[in-house]
Amino acid sequence: MKYRVTHQTVYSYDGKVSDSLGLYHLQPRTLPWQEVADVAVAVTPLPADVAPDEDYFGNSVTYFHVLERHKQLTIEATSDVSVMTPRYDDDALATPWEQARPLLHPATPHAWAAVEFALESPKVAHLAEATAYGAESLTPGRPIGEAATDLMQRIYRDFDYDTKATTVTSTVADAMRERAGVCQDFAHVALACLRGNGVAARYVSGYLATRPLAGKPRVVGADASHAWLAVWLPTSNEWLAIDPTNNQWANDRYVTVAWGRDYGDVSPVKGIIFSKAKKSTLRVAVDVAPVG
């Protein structure tokens, strides 16, 4: 599938901002199953300094610094992306999940690179409750593909999608207690369940193209940023992308932007401002439009 992805972020303030410094992860990754044809990002007011770079995880990241005084900051990214459904090695999917623990099997090829995704991270602690919840899917000798899929299905069944149940600062413990949250929470919960049992898995951010109801026109701007996770398959060094929010493996409707240990590594836009403004508002609009 080919898509034109538009992601607009607008910060508005009740007073003048003299300096605005930020980082954005808005350029999709080039991957074996994803081709990025074109990317353009416009920041308004025009920054005095812009520095594209690649972060530790290989994601495209850009630093910007706006010096012009402003009461509104707009960042709009447009990308043309072609996506195929990822394919995985059958033998790798059938590998017992115990082998996907790089800390216990350091001699496994590429285990050194997977280790950090089995450790705690700022937003994904090794919570005892999550470890126990994950262990129900990680039964002895179970194939990693089957175990990861079972965990995905259980989270989908046991947790309610509720935008009011959590906030961007909510923890895994909060989501486990409420048994509710949004895609970011479900990805963090799944990561805690796996990592607490030693399995390497990473947080993935991007977009999911929605489909209109039968007979209804497509609503522009109805899409949103999305989050899922990918589980390490040690024998092939592939990463199985699963989405507990929608109870499915990632397919050709998923546009991958960045991955890291958790949301904090790959947030679309973050930064600081210098201002006497007391109030601010944030508006985000995302559109993932099929092309052709």
C-alpha positions as CSV (number, residue, x, y, z in Angstrom):
1,M,0.0,0.0,0.0
2,K,1.1,3.5,-0.8
3,Y,0.3,6.4,1.6
4,R,0.6,10.1,1.9
5,V,1.1,10.8,5.7
6,T,0.5,14.2,7.1
7,H,1.3,15.0,10.7
8,Q,0.6,18.5,12.0
9,T,1.5,19.6,15.6
10,V,0.4,23.0,16.7
11,Y,1.4,24.6,20.1
12,S,-0.5,27.8,21.1
13,Y,0.5,30.0,24.0
14,D,-1.2,32.9,25.8
15,G,2.0,34.9,25.8
16,K,5.1,35.5,23.6
17,V,7.7,32.7,23.4
18,S,11.2,34.0,22.9
19,D,13.0,30.7,22.3
20,S,11.7,27.3,21.3
21,L,14.1,24.3,21.2
22,G,12.9,20.9,20.2
23,L,13.4,17.4,18.7
24,Y,11.1,15.6,16.4
25,H,10.8,12.0,15.2
26,L,8.6,12.4,12.1
27,Q,10.4,10.8,9.3
28,P,9.4,7.1,8.7
29,R,12.2,4.5,8.6
30,T,13.4,2.8,5.5
31,L,12.9,-0.9,6.1
32,P,12.8,-4.1,4.0
33,W,9.0,-3.9,4.0
34,Q,8.8,-0.1,3.9
35,E,10.0,2.4,1.3
36,V,10.1,6.1,2.0
37,A,9.9,8.1,-1.3
38,D,9.8,11.6,0.1
39,V,9.7,13.5,3.4
40,A,9.2,17.2,4.0
41,V,8.9,18.9,7.4
42,A,8.0,22.6,7.8
43,V,8.4,24.5,11.1
44,T,6.7,27.8,11.5
45,P,8.1,30.3,12.5
46,L,11.2,29.4,10.5
47,P,13.9,28.0,12.8
48,A,17.3,29.8,13.1
49,D,18.9,26.3,13.3
50,V,17.9,22.9,12.0
51,A,20.1,19.8,12.4
52,P,18.9,16.5,11.0
53,D,20.6,13.5,12.6
54,E,20.2,9.8,13.4
55,D,19.6,8.7,17.0
56,Y,21.1,5.8,18.9
57,F,18.4,3.5,17.6
58,G,18.9,4.4,14.0
59,N,15.8,6.6,13.8
60,S,15.8,9.9,11.9
61,V,15.6,12.8,14.4
62,T,15.9,16.5,13.9
63,Y,16.8,19.3,16.3
64,F,15.4,22.8,15.7
65,H,15.7,26.1,17.4
66,V,13.2,29.0,16.8
67,L,14.5,32.4,17.9
68,E,11.7,34.5,16.4
69,R,9.1,35.6,19.0
70,H,5.9,33.7,18.6
71,K,2.6,32.7,20.2
72,Q,2.1,29.7,18.0
73,L,4.5,27.0,16.8
74,T,3.5,24.7,14.0
75,I,5.4,21.6,12.8
76,E,3.9,19.8,9.8
77,A,5.5,16.7,8.3
78,T,4.4,15.1,5.0
79,S,5.7,11.7,3.9
80,D,5.1,9.4,0.9
81,V,5.5,5.8,2.0
82,S,5.0,2.3,0.5
83,V,4.3,-0.5,2.9
84,M,4.2,-4.3,2.5
85,T,3.0,-6.8,5.1
86,P,6.2,-8.0,6.9
87,R,7.1,-11.7,6.5
88,Y,8.8,-13.8,9.2
89,D,10.9,-17.0,9.1
90,D,8.6,-19.9,10.2
91,D,11.4,-21.6,12.1
92,A,12.2,-18.4,14.0
93,L,8.5,-18.1,15.0
94,A,8.6,-21.7,16.2
95,T,11.7,-21.1,18.4
96,P,10.9,-21.7,22.2
97,W,10.4,-18.3,23.8
98,E,13.1,-19.1,26.4
99,Q,15.7,-18.6,23.6
100,A,14.5,-15.0,23.2
101,R,16.1,-14.0,26.5
102,P,19.5,-12.4,25.5
103,L,20.7,-11.9,29.0
104,L,20.4,-15.7,29.6
105,H,21.7,-16.6,26.1
106,P,24.5,-14.0,25.4
107,A,26.2,-16.3,22.9
108,T,23.2,-16.2,20.5
109,P,24.0,-14.1,17.4
110,H,22.9,-10.5,17.8
111,A,22.0,-11.0,21.5
112,W,24.3,-8.2,22.4
113,A,22.1,-5.8,20.4
114,A,18.9,-7.1,21.8
115,V,19.9,-7.0,25.5
116,E,18.9,-3.4,26.1
117,F,15.3,-4.3,25.0
118,A,15.1,-6.9,27.8
119,L,16.1,-4.4,30.5
120,E,13.9,-1.9,32.4
121,S,13.5,1.5,30.9
122,P,12.2,4.8,32.3
123,K,8.6,4.0,31.3
124,V,8.7,0.2,31.4
125,A,9.6,-1.1,34.9
126,H,9.8,-4.8,35.7
127,L,6.6,-4.8,37.6
128,A,5.8,-8.1,39.5
129,E,2.1,-8.0,38.4
130,A,3.1,-7.6,34.7
131,T,5.7,-10.3,34.9
132,A,3.1,-12.7,36.3
133,Y,0.5,-11.7,33.7
134,G,3.1,-12.4,31.0
135,A,4.1,-15.7,32.4
136,E,0.6,-17.0,31.7
137,S,1.4,-16.8,28.0
138,L,5.0,-17.8,28.3
139,T,4.5,-21.4,29.2
140,P,7.5,-23.8,29.1
141,G,8.8,-24.5,25.5
142,R,6.0,-22.5,23.8
143,P,7.0,-21.1,20.4
144,I,7.8,-17.4,20.7
145,G,5.4,-16.4,17.9
146,E,2.6,-18.3,19.6
147,A,3.4,-16.9,23.0
148,A,3.6,-13.3,21.8
149,T,0.4,-13.6,19.9
150,D,-1.4,-15.1,22.9
151,L,-0.2,-12.2,25.1
152,M,-1.4,-9.7,22.5
153,Q,-4.8,-11.4,22.4
154,R,-5.1,-11.4,26.2
155,I,-4.3,-7.7,26.6
156,Y,-6.9,-6.9,23.9
157,R,-9.5,-9.0,25.7
158,D,-8.7,-7.9,29.3
159,F,-8.0,-4.2,28.8
160,D,-10.5,-1.6,27.7
161,Y,-9.5,1.2,25.2
162,D,-10.4,4.3,27.2
163,T,-8.8,7.7,26.4
164,K,-9.8,9.0,29.8
165,A,-8.3,6.2,31.9
166,T,-4.7,7.3,31.5
167,T,-2.5,10.2,30.5
168,V,0.8,10.5,28.7
169,T,2.6,10.3,32.1
170,S,0.7,7.2,33.3
171,T,2.8,4.2,34.3
172,V,2.5,0.5,33.6
173,A,1.2,0.1,37.1
174,D,-1.6,2.6,36.4
175,A,-2.6,0.7,33.3
176,M,-2.5,-2.6,35.0
177,R,-4.6,-1.3,37.9
178,E,-7.2,0.3,35.7
179,R,-7.2,-2.5,33.1
180,A,-7.6,0.3,30.6
181,G,-5.7,2.9,28.5
182,V,-4.7,3.7,25.0
183,C,-2.2,2.2,22.5
184,Q,0.8,3.7,24.3
185,D,-0.3,2.0,27.6
186,F,-1.0,-1.3,25.9
187,A,2.4,-1.4,24.3
188,H,4.1,-0.5,27.6
189,V,2.1,-3.2,29.4
190,A,3.1,-5.8,26.8
191,L,6.7,-4.8,27.0
192,A,6.7,-5.1,30.8
193,C,5.1,-8.5,30.6
194,L,7.8,-9.8,28.2
195,R,10.8,-8.0,29.6
196,G,9.9,-9.1,33.2
197,N,10.4,-12.6,31.9
198,G,13.6,-11.8,30.1
199,V,12.3,-11.6,26.6
200,A,13.6,-8.7,24.4
201,A,11.0,-6.5,22.9
202,R,11.0,-2.9,21.6
203,Y,8.4,0.0,21.5
204,V,7.4,1.1,18.0
205,S,5.8,4.4,17.0
206,G,4.1,5.2,13.8
207,Y,0.7,5.4,12.1
208,L,-2.2,3.0,11.4
209,A,-4.3,3.7,8.3
210,T,-7.9,3.5,9.2
211,R,-10.6,2.1,6.9
212,P,-14.0,3.9,6.5
213,L,-17.2,2.0,7.2
214,A,-18.8,0.3,4.3
215,G,-20.6,2.8,2.1
216,K,-19.1,5.8,4.0
217,P,-16.6,8.2,2.5
218,R,-13.1,8.4,4.0
219,V,-12.8,11.1,6.7
220,V,-9.7,13.2,6.3
221,G,-7.8,13.6,9.5
222,A,-9.4,10.6,11.2
223,D,-6.1,8.8,11.6
224,A,-3.8,9.2,14.6
225,S,-0.3,8.4,15.8
226,H,-0.1,4.8,16.9
227,A,2.1,2.6,19.0
228,W,2.7,-1.1,19.1
229,L,5.7,-3.4,19.9
230,A,8.1,-5.8,18.3
231,V,9.4,-9.1,19.8
232,W,12.8,-10.4,19.1
233,L,13.1,-13.7,17.1
234,P,16.6,-14.8,18.0
235,T,17.3,-17.4,15.3
236,S,16.6,-15.0,12.5
237,N,17.1,-11.7,14.3
238,E,13.7,-10.5,13.0
239,W,11.3,-8.6,15.2
240,L,7.7,-9.7,15.3
241,A,5.5,-6.6,15.3
242,I,2.3,-7.1,17.3
243,D,-0.5,-4.7,18.1
244,P,-2.4,-5.4,21.3
245,T,-4.7,-2.4,20.8
246,N,-6.1,-4.0,17.6
247,N,-5.3,-7.7,18.3
248,Q,-3.3,-8.2,15.1
249,W,0.2,-8.5,13.7
250,A,1.3,-5.3,12.0
251,N,0.5,-5.4,8.3
252,D,0.6,-3.1,5.3
253,R,-1.6,-0.5,7.1
254,Y,1.2,0.2,9.6
255,V,3.7,2.9,8.9
256,T,6.8,2.6,11.1
257,V,8.4,5.9,12.1
258,A,10.7,5.0,15.0
259,W,11.5,2.4,17.7
260,G,13.2,2.5,21.1
261,R,12.9,1.3,24.6
262,D,9.6,3.1,25.3
263,Y,7.6,6.2,24.3
264,G,10.2,8.5,25.8
265,D,12.8,7.5,23.2
266,V,10.5,8.2,20.2
267,S,7.9,10.8,21.0
268,P,7.0,12.6,17.8
269,V,7.8,16.1,19.2
270,K,9.4,17.3,22.4
271,G,11.2,20.3,23.6
272,I,11.4,23.3,25.9
273,I,10.4,27.0,25.6
274,F,11.5,30.3,27.2
275,S,8.4,32.3,27.9
276,K,6.3,34.1,30.5
277,A,3.2,32.4,29.0
278,K,1.1,30.7,31.7
279,K,-1.1,28.6,29.5
280,S,-0.6,26.5,26.4
281,T,-2.6,24.2,24.2
282,L,-1.6,21.4,21.9
283,R,-3.4,20.3,18.8
284,V,-2.3,17.3,16.7
285,A,-3.9,16.3,13.4
286,V,-2.8,13.1,11.5
287,D,-3.9,11.9,8.1
288,V,-2.9,8.6,6.4
289,A,-4.3,8.8,2.9
290,P,-4.0,5.9,0.4
291,V,-2.4,6.9,-2.8
292,G,-3.3,5.4,-6.1
